Amino acid sequence: MDTRFLQSFLTVVECGSIAEGARRLDLTSAAVAARIRTLEDDLGVSLVIRSGRAVKVTEAGRRLLEQTRHIVTSISDLRAAAVDNVEHGQLRIGTFFSATTSIVSPILERMYALHPELSVFVDVGYSPQLSEKVMSGQLDAALLVEHQFNIPKACEWHPLTEEPLIVLAPGTFKGTENAHDLLRTEPYIRYDRRIWGGRLADRYLRERGIQPRVRLEIDGLMTIASFVSRGLGISLLPDWAPMWSPTMSLTRIPLPGPAPVRRIGILSQARGPREKLTAEFIQHAKSVCQQG
C-alpha cells in the first residue's frame, strides 16, 4: 500500500474537496481521485462520497481515519529520524491566520537562510483545531492564540507576547479619551466571535452593558484595520503590532482600567524526531515577537 495514497485520502478529507486537496498536494484532481479509487479498491470499502465539488467521508472512511493519520505520521517521523542532518529534516507547523505573514514569514526567512534545503509544511487554521493537531502528533508545533485547553505532559507551551484589547479608530479620532462612549455611539466593526480575540471583545462589551452599533462582523485583524482606516467604523480588538503601518491612518484608544489580554504562544511536542528544528523555530519566533 502506497503511503502517498493514504496522505491523499487524509488531505482530501481535511479540505472537503478533491480540487482543494489536489492544490495542496500539488497534483491534478484526476491524479488525486485515481489515488483514492486505488486505495478504495485495495481496502475493499468506499472511503469518500463525492457530491458535486464537495467530498464527505463515509462511515468506513471515518473508522480508518485515525489509523491512517497515525500511519502517515509514523512514516514521516521514521524518515526524519533516519536523517542525521537537520537541514534535510521536515518540519510540520501550524499557525493562526493573522500570524501567517507577520510572524511565520520572517521566521521561515531566518530558518531558510540557515537551512536552504529545509522542508516545511504549514497548516493555517483556527487555534483550537491546530492545538489538537499538535497534541495528536500531526504537527510538531503551532503558533496559537491561547485558549481554554489542557496541555498534556507530552506537549509544552511557550509564551511569546501579550496584547491588551484597545479601541481602534480612524486617525481623525486622535486625542479622544472616552473609549466607552465611542463604543456606544460610533458604527462598530465586530471582530469575529468564532475567534478567541473576538470572544474577549464580545465578553468585555457584555459585562459592561455596552451595545455597539454593529455595522459588520468579520475575521482578520489587518482587514479590520483597513476598514477602520477608511472610516467605516471603529473596533475593539487586540493591539496587534502589524496593524500600525504608516500606510493606514489609525489611532489607538486605551480602555479605562485593566484591559483583557490576548496571549500568543507556541504549543509544541516535548519530544519528537524534529525536536531540534522545533526548538529553532521557537527561538526565532521569540526573536521576531520581541522585535515587533
N, C-alpha and C positions, 0 to 999 in steps of 0.2 A: 504494500500500500504506500503510495507516494504522499509524504507529509505535506507537500505543496498543495495537494488537493484538499487535505484537511484544513490548511490555512485558508484556502479559497472559500471553503464552506463557512468557516468562522467569520471571515471578513464580510461575506455576503449577509450573514445573519445580523452582524453588528450594524451594517449600513442600511439594511432593509431593502436593498435592491441590487440586482446583478450589475447594473450600469455603474453605480457608485462604488461597489466592491471592485469592479474591474479598474476603475480610475485609481483607486488606492493601490492596487496591486500592479499597476502599470501594464495591464493586459487588455485584450479586446473582450467585449462582453461575450462573444461567441466562445472564446477560449475558456473563460470562467464557467460559463454554462456547461461546456463539454466536460470540464473537470468535475463539476458537481454530479453530472449524469454518470460519469465513470465511477465516482465514489458511491453513488446510489446503487449501481449495478453490482459493485463489489460487495457492498454490505447487504444487499437484498431488501432494502427499505427505501421509501421516499423520505428525503430529508427536508425539502422545502416545497412550498406550494407557490407557483407563480400566478399572480393576479395583475394583469396589465404590467406596469412598470415596478410594482411592489412585489416583495417576496416575504412570505411568512414561514416560520419554521414549523414543521409537523410535530406531532407528539413523539414520534420515533426520533426525530432530529433533536428535540428538546432533551430526551433521555440521554442522547450521546454527546450533547454539547459540552458538558463539564469534562468528560473524559477526553474529548477531542482537544479542548483547550489545554488540559494537563499534558497531553502527548506533545502538542506543538511547542509548548513552553519548555518541556523537558529536553526536546531535541535541540532547541535553540540554546539552552543552558549547556548542554553537552558540547556543542560546537564551540561555545565561548570558553568553556573550561579547558578545552583541548588546545586553545591558542595561548601561547605564553606571552605574546607581545600585545600590550594594551592597545596599540594603535590599530589592531585588527579585531578588537572586540566589537560587540554590537550593544548599544545602549538603548533601552526602551524607557521613554519618559512620557509623562503626561503634563498637560498644562491647561489652566482655565483660559477662556477666550481672550480676555483683555491683556494677559501677560505674554501672548504669543510673540508679538513684535517688540514690546517694551523690555522684556526681561529675557525670554528664551533666545531671541535672536542674538543679542550681544554675548550671551553665554556660549552659544554654539560657535560664534565667530572666534572666541578665545580658544575653545576646545579644538576646532579645526586647524587653528594656527599651530597648535602643538601636535596634533594627530591628524594629518591630512587624509589618511585612509580610514578614519573612523566612520563607522556606520551607525546611524541613529534613526530610530523610529519614534515619531512624535504623535501622540494621541491628544487631540484637542477636544475638550468637553467640559461638563459641569463637575465641580469639585466632589460631590458625593459619589458619583459614578467612578471618578478617577481614583479616589481613595480605596474603593472596593477592589479595583483592578490591582493596585499595589498590594493590598492585603492578600489577594488570591494568587499573587505571583505573576500576573500578566504584565505588570510594569515594574521596572527597577525602582523608579521614583516618580513623584508627581508634584508639580508646583500647584499648591492649593490655597483657596481661601478657607481658613479654619472654620469648621462647622462641628456640629454635635455628633461625635462618633467615638467609640472606644478604640484606642490604639493597642493592637495585640503585641505580645512580647517579641514577635518576630519582626516588628517594624519600629522605626524611630521617627520622631517629629523634630524638625529643625526650624525654629522661628527665623523669619527674615526681616519683616517690617510690620509696623502698625500704622493704620490710617484712620484718624478720627472722622466722624461724619461732619460735613460742612454744608452750608447752603452755597450752591454755585449759581452765580448770577452774571448777567452781561456786564461788560466793563463800565457801562454808564451808571451802574449802581454802586460804584466805588465810594466809600465813605458812609454807606448805610450801616447802621448798627443793629437794628432790631430784626433778627433773623425770623422770629416767630411771626411778626406782622407780615413779612414778605411771604411766608409760607401760607398764610391765611388769605392773602389778597391777590397775589400775582398768579398768572397761569403757571401750572405745575407740570413738569415732565417727570413722571414717576419711573424710578429705577425698577426694572422687572422684579416682581416679588418672588419669582422662582429662584432668584439668585440670593445668596446669603446676605450680601450688602443691601439688596433691595428689601429683604425682610427686616434688617436692622433699622432701615429708614422708616419703613411702614410701622414698626413697633414703636419707634420714637414718637411719631405723629399721633398714634392711637393713645399712648399713655398720657399725652398732654392735651388730648381732646382737640387737636388741630385737624380740620377738614379742608385740605387744599382744593383748589380749583383745577382738577386733573384735566390736562389737555391731551396727554397721550402717555402710554406706558411702553417702555422699550428696554432691551438689553444693550450693553455696550457703553462703557464709560466714555470712550472717545466720541462715540456717536452722540451721546447726550451733551457732551461738552461743545460739540459743533453746533447742535441745535440751540443751546443756550447762547453761544456767541453770536448767533444770528437773530437773537431777540425773541425766540419762540416761547420762552418761559424760563423759569428757574428750576432748580432741582436740589434734592437732599441726597447726598451720596458720599462715599469715602473720598478723602483727599488724596487722589491718585496722581502721583508726581507727573506722569507723562501728559496730563491734561494741560499743564502750564506751558503751552507752546506760544512763542511770540506771534504766531500767525493767527491766534484766536484772542479776541477781546473778552476776557473773563475777570471776575473778581471773586475772591474767597471771603465769605462772611461766616465767622465762627458762631457756633451755638452758645447760648448762655449756660454757664455751668459746665460740668464734665460732659463730654460728648461720648456716645457709644463708639467703639473702636472695631474696625475690621482688621483682622490679623492674617498675614500671609506667611506661608512657610512651605517646607518640603517634607512630604511623607516618603520615607524610603524603606526598603528591605534592610534589616540589620545585617544580614549575611546573604551572600549570593555570588554567582560566578563573575558578576561585573561590579564587585564591591569597590575596586579602585576607581573605576570610571565614575561610579555614582558619587563617591566622595569628592572627586574632582568637580563634578557638576555642581554639587552643593557649595563648595568653596567659591566657585565662580559666581554662583547665584548671590551669595552673601556680599561679594565684592561689588557686583552690579547694583544691588539694592542700596548699599552704603553710598555709592557714588551718586545714585539717583536722588 
